[in-house]
Amino acid sequence: MNANPPNPDEQRQGSLLRFPELKAVAFLLCLAPALAFADGIPFDREKHGVTVPHETFVLTEAQGRELAARHRVTLTSPQHELLTKRFARFPGTINEILPWNWGDCTCAVGHPYAILLPGGTSIAVTHAEADFTNRYGVIPSSMSKPKSAWSRFWRSLLGSHSP
């Protein structure tokens, strides 16, 4: 039998949470409020409308083709002028188009982004998004882009062995 009394430091270490575990719990508690407000785009799914001040643009036939082929929209001169009257640095092309039922946060989405409204024939640019882009410029997306039509074509011909 061991007659030596236990070391008080060893007893304390076993009874307390380890420091890295404590940091992880504190980090998760700090992150929870941010996740609660990361609710995606400002669109009311029941009323089918954007819930914040915005500009709506009906897509031309050429813009519809561009959206389908390249997943972006180049604004017409009148559309671009409408935005640049208030947001002088707004670009002529919107590279990020999110569907109205986007269910994720926009933290990895590039700026500016537009919301493709139900029916797919018009987009909305919120004033907050236009203001963000006016202040900070165009920011590329950190999300992966869908494969091009050619890569999908070759993949379908070659199966999973395609590059």
N, C-alpha and C positions, 0 to 999 in steps of 0.2 A: 504494500500500500504506500501511496505517496503521502508523506507527512508535511510537505511544503504547502503553505496556503496559496490559493490562486492569485495570479497577478491581477491587480485591479484594471490595468490597461487592457489586458486580454478579455476580461469580462465585459468592459465597455464596448469594445469592438464587435463582439458577438451580438450585443443587444440593440445596437443602433443600425439604422439603414446605412448601407455603404454610400459614400459620397456620389459615385457615378449614378447609382439608382435614384438617389434623391434629385440629382440634376435632371434626369430623364422625366421624373414625375412632374417637376416644376415646369419643364419645357412643355409637356403635354397640357398642363393646366393653363399656361399662357397662350397656347395655340388654339384652344377650344373656342374662345370668342371670335377669333378671326375666321375659323371655319364656319361658324354659325352665320356669318354675314357674307360668305362667299357663295352667293346663291345664283350666280350666272347672269344672263343678260336681263335687262329690265323689260320683260314682256309678260303680260297677263294672258295666260293660256285659256282662261275661261272666256274673257272678252275679246280675245284675239287682237290685242293692241299693245303698242309700246307705252310704257307707263311714265316716261319722263319726256321732257321737251326734246323734239327731234325734227328732222327734215325727212320727208318721204319722197322717193324718186321712182317713177314708173320706168321700168327698163325698156330700152328700145330693142328692136330685133337683134341688132348687132351686139348690144350689151348682153342679151340673153344667150347668144352663141358664145361670147367670150366667157361668160360665167360657166356655161356647161363644159367648155373645152379647157379653160385655164383657171377656173375657180377664183376669178377676180373680176372687177368691173372698172372700166375706164369711164369716167364721168364725161358727159357731153359738155360743151362750153356753157350753156345756160345752167346746168346742174352745178358745175364747178364754180361759176360766178356767184351763185346763190350762197354757197358755203364760204367762199373767200371774202365776201362782203363783211362777214362777221368773224371769220377765222382765216386770217390772211395767209397763213402757211399751210393750209390744207392741200394735200397733193391731188393730182388729177386722176390717180388710180388708187382704188381700194383693193389691197391684196388679200384681205381676210374677209370672207363672207360667211357668217354663221347662220344656220337655220333658226327659225323662230322658236323651235323646240329644243334648242341647245340646253343640255341639262348639266353643264359643268361650269366651273368658274372661268373667267377670262384671263387668268393670270399668265398663262403660257401663250395666249393669242397675241399676234402682232397688232400694231397700231398704224393706221386706223383700221377699225373693223366696221362692217355694216351688218345689219340683221336682214336676212332674206325673209320677207313676210309670207304668210300663208298664201298659197296659190303660185308662188315663185315668180311673180311678174313685177314685183317692186321690192325696193330695199329701204331701210331706214337707217339714218346716221344720227345718233344721239348728240345733243349739244355738248354733253360731258365728254364724249369720245372725240368730237371735233376740237374741243378746247384742249384736251390732253395732247392731241397731235399738234395743235398750234403751238403749245408751250414746249414740248419735248421732241417734236419731229417724228419721222417715220421710224418705227421700231419693228424689226423683222420678227416673225413668229419663231418660237422655239419648239413648235409642234411639227411632227413629221407630215409631209404633204402626201396626198394620195398618189399612187403610181400613175404614170402617164398611160395614155391609150396604147402606145406602142409597147410598153413593158407588159401591160396586161395581155396584149395580143400574143407576144412571144411566149409569155408564161403559159397561155392556154395551148399553144402549139407544142411547146417543149415539156410541159408539165412542171414539176417542182425542180427540175435540173437547170432551169434558166438562170442567167446571171443576176 
